[in-house]
Amino acid sequence: MKLTNKQGAILRQLGLNIKRARLRRKQTMEAVSTAAGISVPTLRSIEKGDPNTSMGAYFLALFILGLEKDLAR
């Protein structure tokens, strides 16, 4: 998937925000991925801002970390 530079930067920032939230909560990738029902490699892709990872997977990670309201802004 080809994104503009701005779109890619936004997605990478979202991934970084998810990673920071996980680390602030002292949660492992394994714990978050299990709770979200996704694999560790998928969570790793989310935290990198991979545009090929489904929006549903991003939502699950956000929900588990209590950040789902961020999508509504």
N, C-alpha and C positions, 0 to 999 in steps of 0.2 A: 504494500500500500504506500502510495506516495503522498506525503504531507508537505505543506509549505513549512518554511523554517519556523514561523510563528506557531503553527499548529503543533509541530513536533516539540517545540519548547514548552508549550502548555501541557502536553501529555507527559513529558519528562518531569515537569514540576509536580504534576499530580502523582506520579510514581514516587518521587522523592518525598512528597508529603505523606504518602501511605507508609513508606519505609520509616520516616521519622516518627510517625505516630506509633508504629509497631515497637520501635526501639524505646521510645519514651515509656511505653507500657511494659517494657522488659519482657516482651513476647518473642519466642523463637519463630522462625519461619515455619517450622514444623507445626507448632501449636496453632498459628493463624491459618495456615493452609488446611489443616485438619478441620478446624472449626468452620471454615468457609466452604469446605467440600471441594477444594481445588488442590492441585498438586503443588509441591514445592517449586518445581520449575516454572509453573504458571505464575505463582506469586513472585518469583524472581523476575519474570518478564514484566509483571505489573510494576514492580518497584523500579524497573529500568525505563518504564514508559513505552513499552513495545506497542506500536499501533496495530499489530496483528493479533493481540490478545483481545478476547471478546469483552464487550462492555459489561456483560453479565458478570464476568469474573472480576472486573474492576469493582462493580457494585458490591459483590459478596465480600471482598476485602474491606471496602469502605464500611459496610454494615457491621462486620465483626469488630472493627476498630471504633465503632460509634461515630463514624464520619459521614454517614449517608446523607445528612442534611446539607453537606457541602455541595452535593450535586444539584440541589434545588436553588442554589444562589445564582 
